[in-house]
Amino acid sequence: MSFRHVVITGAGSGIGAALAQAYAQSGVRLSLCGRNSARLDMIAEACRAAGAEVAIGICDVTEADVLQRWLETIDDERPVDLLIANAGIGGAGTLTKDQAEPGAVARQVIEVNTIGVVNTLTPLLPRLIARGAGSIAIISSVAGFLGLPDSPSYSASKAATTTYGEALRRLLKPRGIHVTVVSPGYVETAMSASLPFHRPFLWSAEKAARVIQVAIAKGRGELIFPWQFRFAIRLARILPTRMVDLILMRFRAKDVW
Ligand SMILES: NC(=O)c1ccc[n+]([C@@H]2O[C@H](COP(=O)([O-])OP(=O)(O)OC[C@H]3O[C@@H](n4cnc5c(N)ncnc54)[C@H](OP(=O)(O)O)[C@@H]3O)[C@@H](O)[C@H]2O)c1
């Protein structure tokens, strides 16, 4: 599958920026959303240099009405055929320390990572369904499969996002719309660089974007990378809960605190 109008939230940095550059070519319109206009401008320039037509939307994914107006406007201009819900927060600022996360942090993580995805996808769903075509990608996380003791709300926000994406995939496939749920492990971005511990099996954002792009093009329903985390997730499903708890608690005690 190739795409003519690609929307990416959180496109000003990290995986979103790498995806924008991966899709940038002549004949493609990119609509890039985020809150930081300076960073979005830089990425937009790089994408224009690669031949893409680029529009920027300064939107916070938690502001449903603003996001809806922007999405409907850009879809009126040229029908969107790929919608990537990538914006998210995580990293050092959302880790537990000697206590559980403060309520305000936990609520913000769920608001951006889960409600933000709902806000990104729901406005255009009726239009995609009416057209009987289109693709959606949701950038979730391997953390959505394992409740990490350092990141309870991040894990929960991604678990909800993954399940939401899986349900949409099953709902929308018979209507001609492909949904790819992407669960990355560690990717070299500002978010993950802020983590105060070793990041095993780290991928570059460019490599992640290339692999995500191929999975979306093939209409794959699920992408979990790297394979080492895919294997660990499958293993955790069959091991006794007590053993998985011990492994995750030990990992935390050894590497973090
Ligand atoms: N890096 C990893 O290791 C890793 C692993 C698994 C999953 N992920 C997921 O991958 C996605 C991208 O993260 P990243 O690693 O590329 O981090 P990043 O470089 O920090 O990028 C996150 C992007 O999200 C945008 N964003 C944050 N809050 C927003 C909001 N309220 N409204 C609109 N945009 C918002 C930010 O742009 P503005 O500041 O301009 O708003 C930023 O461009 C996230 O969903 C993250 O959870 C990352």
PDBQT file of the ligand as one rigid body, heavy atoms in Angstrom, charges set to zero:
ROOT
HETATM    1  N1  LIG A 301      11.258   5.801  22.686  1.00  0.00    +0.000 N 
HETATM    2  C1  LIG A 301      10.890   4.626  23.156  1.00  0.00    +0.000 C 
HETATM    3  O1  LIG A 301      11.721   3.858  23.682  1.00  0.00    +0.000 OA
HETATM    4  C2  LIG A 301       9.453   4.193  23.042  1.00  0.00    +0.000 A 
HETATM    5  C3  LIG A 301       9.159   2.857  23.346  1.00  0.00    +0.000 A 
HETATM    6  C4  LIG A 301       7.851   2.421  23.239  1.00  0.00    +0.000 A 
HETATM    7  C5  LIG A 301       6.860   3.297  22.840  1.00  0.00    +0.000 A 
HETATM    8  N2  LIG A 301       7.163   4.599  22.559  1.00  0.00    +0.000 N 
HETATM    9  C6  LIG A 301       6.065   5.483  22.155  1.00  0.00    +0.000 C 
HETATM   10  O2  LIG A 301       6.391   6.109  20.947  1.00  0.00    +0.000 OA
HETATM   11  C7  LIG A 301       5.683   7.352  20.851  1.00  0.00    +0.000 C 
HETATM   12  C8  LIG A 301       6.659   8.451  20.459  1.00  0.00    +0.000 C 
HETATM   13  O3  LIG A 301       7.572   8.643  21.528  1.00  0.00    +0.000 OA
HETATM   14  P1  LIG A 301       9.108   9.038  21.309  1.00  0.00    +0.000 P 
HETATM   15  O4  LIG A 301       9.924   8.038  21.966  1.00  0.00    +0.000 OA
HETATM   16  O5  LIG A 301       9.332   9.381  19.890  1.00  0.00    +0.000 OA
HETATM   17  O6  LIG A 301       9.193  10.314  22.261  1.00  0.00    +0.000 OA
HETATM   18  P2  LIG A 301       9.433  11.850  21.987  1.00  0.00    +0.000 P 
HETATM   19  O7  LIG A 301      10.615  12.081  21.142  1.00  0.00    +0.000 OA
HETATM   20  O8  LIG A 301       9.339  12.503  23.314  1.00  0.00    +0.000 OA
HETATM   21  O9  LIG A 301       8.153  12.244  21.115  1.00  0.00    +0.000 OA
HETATM   22  C9  LIG A 301       6.875  12.324  21.635  1.00  0.00    +0.000 C 
HETATM   23  C10 LIG A 301       6.093  13.294  20.774  1.00  0.00    +0.000 C 
HETATM   24  O10 LIG A 301       4.772  13.383  21.273  1.00  0.00    +0.000 OA
HETATM   25  C11 LIG A 301       4.383  14.747  21.256  1.00  0.00    +0.000 C 
HETATM   26  N3  LIG A 301       3.443  14.997  22.329  1.00  0.00    +0.000 N 
HETATM   27  C12 LIG A 301       3.582  14.745  23.655  1.00  0.00    +0.000 A 
HETATM   28  N4  LIG A 301       2.492  15.147  24.303  1.00  0.00    +0.000 NA
HETATM   29  C13 LIG A 301       1.640  15.657  23.374  1.00  0.00    +0.000 A 
HETATM   30  C14 LIG A 301       0.360  16.227  23.429  1.00  0.00    +0.000 A 
HETATM   31  N5  LIG A 301      -0.304  16.375  24.587  1.00  0.00    +0.000 N 
HETATM   32  N6  LIG A 301      -0.224  16.642  22.268  1.00  0.00    +0.000 NA
HETATM   33  C15 LIG A 301       0.433  16.510  21.086  1.00  0.00    +0.000 A 
HETATM   34  N7  LIG A 301       1.648  15.987  20.979  1.00  0.00    +0.000 NA
HETATM   35  C16 LIG A 301       2.242  15.560  22.109  1.00  0.00    +0.000 A 
HETATM   36  C17 LIG A 301       5.657  15.550  21.443  1.00  0.00    +0.000 C 
HETATM   37  O11 LIG A 301       5.586  16.739  20.712  1.00  0.00    +0.000 OA
HETATM   38  P3  LIG A 301       5.310  18.189  21.352  1.00  0.00    +0.000 P 
HETATM   39  O12 LIG A 301       6.202  18.304  22.542  1.00  0.00    +0.000 OA
HETATM   40  O13 LIG A 301       5.589  19.096  20.208  1.00  0.00    +0.000 OA
HETATM   41  O14 LIG A 301       3.883  18.183  21.691  1.00  0.00    +0.000 OA
HETATM   42  C18 LIG A 301       6.711  14.668  20.778  1.00  0.00    +0.000 C 
HETATM   43  O15 LIG A 301       6.934  15.071  19.452  1.00  0.00    +0.000 OA
HETATM   44  C19 LIG A 301       5.030   7.569  22.214  1.00  0.00    +0.000 C 
HETATM   45  O16 LIG A 301       3.666   7.207  22.155  1.00  0.00    +0.000 OA
HETATM   46  C20 LIG A 301       5.802   6.617  23.121  1.00  0.00    +0.000 C 
HETATM   47  O17 LIG A 301       5.056   6.202  24.233  1.00  0.00    +0.000 OA
HETATM   48  C21 LIG A 301       8.428   5.064  22.654  1.00  0.00    +0.000 A 
ENDROOT
TORSDOF 0
